[in-house]
Amino acid sequence: MADNKIHIPSSQGGLVRYSEESTSKISVKPEHVIAAIVIVIVGEILLHII
């Protein structure tokens, strides 16, 4: 039974490389995203209170 091994082809092994140089027209800082989420949460809380 130990002789029945499964061999994976060594051509790529499931690794995919993408270009590290991606340029986007829209650039958003993580701080702005977090601030927007906090504003939405506070707005939802205020709407439930009113």
C-alpha positions in Angstrom: 0.0 0.0 0.0 2.9 2.4 0.6 3.8 2.2 -3.1 0.6 3.9 -4.2 1.7 7.5 -4.0 0.2 10.4 -5.8 2.7 12.6 -7.7 1.9 16.2 -8.6 3.5 17.5 -11.8 6.3 19.9 -11.0 5.6 22.3 -13.9 4.0 25.1 -11.8 2.7 23.5 -8.6 -0.3 25.9 -8.3 1.8 29.0 -7.9 0.7 32.1 -9.7 2.7 35.4 -9.8 1.0 38.7 -10.6 2.7 41.9 -11.5 3.7 43.9 -8.5 3.5 47.1 -10.4 -0.2 47.8 -10.5 -1.3 51.3 -11.0 -4.8 52.4 -10.3 -6.5 55.7 -11.1 -8.3 55.6 -7.8 -6.1 55.6 -4.7 -7.8 55.4 -1.2 -5.8 55.4 2.0 -6.8 52.8 4.6 -7.4 55.6 7.1 -10.1 57.1 4.8 -11.8 53.7 4.5 -11.9 53.2 8.3 -13.2 56.8 8.8 -16.0 56.2 6.2 -17.0 53.0 8.0 -17.1 54.7 11.4 -19.2 57.6 9.9 -21.7 55.1 8.5 -21.9 53.2 11.8 -22.5 56.4 13.8 -25.1 57.5 11.2 -26.9 54.2 11.5 -26.9 54.5 15.3 -28.3 58.0 15.1 -31.0 57.0 12.8 -32.1 54.2 15.1 -32.2 56.6 18.1 -34.1 59.3 16.3 
